[in-house]
Amino acid sequence: MKRVISAGAVIFRRDRDGQLLFLLLYYGRNYWNFPKGKIEEGERATQAFLREVEEETGLKRNDLHLFSGFRTTERFTFVDRYTPLPRRGERERPQVFKVVIYYLVESRKRTVTISEEHDGFGWFTYNEALRIAKYKNTQNILKRAYEFIQQNVRRHAPHPPRAGRHVR
């Protein structure tokens, strides 16, 4: 079985009232998830998640505050739809075992510039994000991140609004 390791980030910000909002990217077909991508050869997981976040959201390293005490993973198996159809005698396309390492970051920026691989994005409250997350793994990662924030991240004054397109 093929094995793939990726890295990504749970990104949150606070609105004017201090309420937490989580960034989810829309991949199409009612599928919302966090920015993530494959770790390239010679790359560390932290380098990969920072690269992927910038590629997929436009948020740069200096736009993010990394919380070093949070790191979680998800593991799942899927059928590789990009492999050509099986040859005669083969039963099915190969399965892939995927591990995604997630980090937690806060951003003060509201404006996101998504890559061509996504169809949209949104900043959602915790409850909204839980509702639209299609997979249990995504919901569990969001729950872990939210609990970590509640227990470990000091509440501070809400960030002042920045110029630019308002995205909730």
C-alpha positions, 0 to 999 in steps of 0.5 A, spaced: 500 500 500 502 506 498 504 511 503 503 519 503 505 524 509 502 531 508 502 537 513 497 542 514 494 547 519 488 549 523 487 556 522 483 561 526 482 568 527 478 573 532 473 577 529 471 584 532 468 581 538 473 576 540 469 570 537 473 565 534 473 564 527 476 558 523 478 558 516 476 552 511 477 551 504 472 549 499 474 543 495 468 542 491 462 536 492 460 539 499 467 538 502 470 543 506 477 542 510 483 545 512 489 547 508 494 541 507 499 538 502 504 533 501 511 533 504 516 534 499 522 530 499 527 533 504 522 537 507 520 538 514 513 537 516 513 545 519 516 547 512 511 543 508 505 546 512 507 553 512 509 552 504 502 549 503 498 555 507 502 560 503 500 556 496 493 555 498 491 561 502 496 567 501 497 567 508 505 568 509 509 565 515 509 572 518 501 573 518 501 567 522 502 565 530 504 558 531 502 554 537 508 550 539 504 545 544 499 543 539 500 538 534 495 532 531 494 527 526 489 524 522 490 517 518 486 514 513 485 510 507 483 512 500 482 509 493 487 513 488 483 515 483 489 518 479 492 511 478 489 509 471 484 504 471 486 497 473 489 492 467 486 485 466 487 481 472 487 487 477 481 487 481 481 495 483 485 501 483 491 501 489 489 504 496 493 509 499 494 510 507 495 517 508 497 521 514 496 528 515 500 532 521 496 538 523 499 545 527 495 550 530 496 557 528 492 564 529 492 569 523 490 577 524 489 577 517 482 576 514 483 576 507 485 570 503 487 568 496 485 561 495 489 557 489 486 554 483 485 547 487 480 550 491 473 553 489 472 557 495 473 559 503 470 561 509 471 563 516 466 560 520 465 559 528 466 553 531 459 550 531 458 552 523 465 549 522 463 543 525 456 542 521 459 543 515 465 538 516 464 532 512 468 527 515 469 525 522 476 526 522 476 533 520 470 534 526 475 531 531 481 535 529 477 541 529 474 539 536 482 538 539 484 545 536 478 548 539 479 545 546 486 547 546 485 554 544 480 554 550 485 551 555 491 554 553 491 560 549 490 567 553 484 571 551 486 578 548 483 584 546 480 583 539 484 585 533 482 591 530 479 591 523 484 591 517 483 594 510 481 590 505 475 585 503 471 583 509 470 576 509 467 573 515 
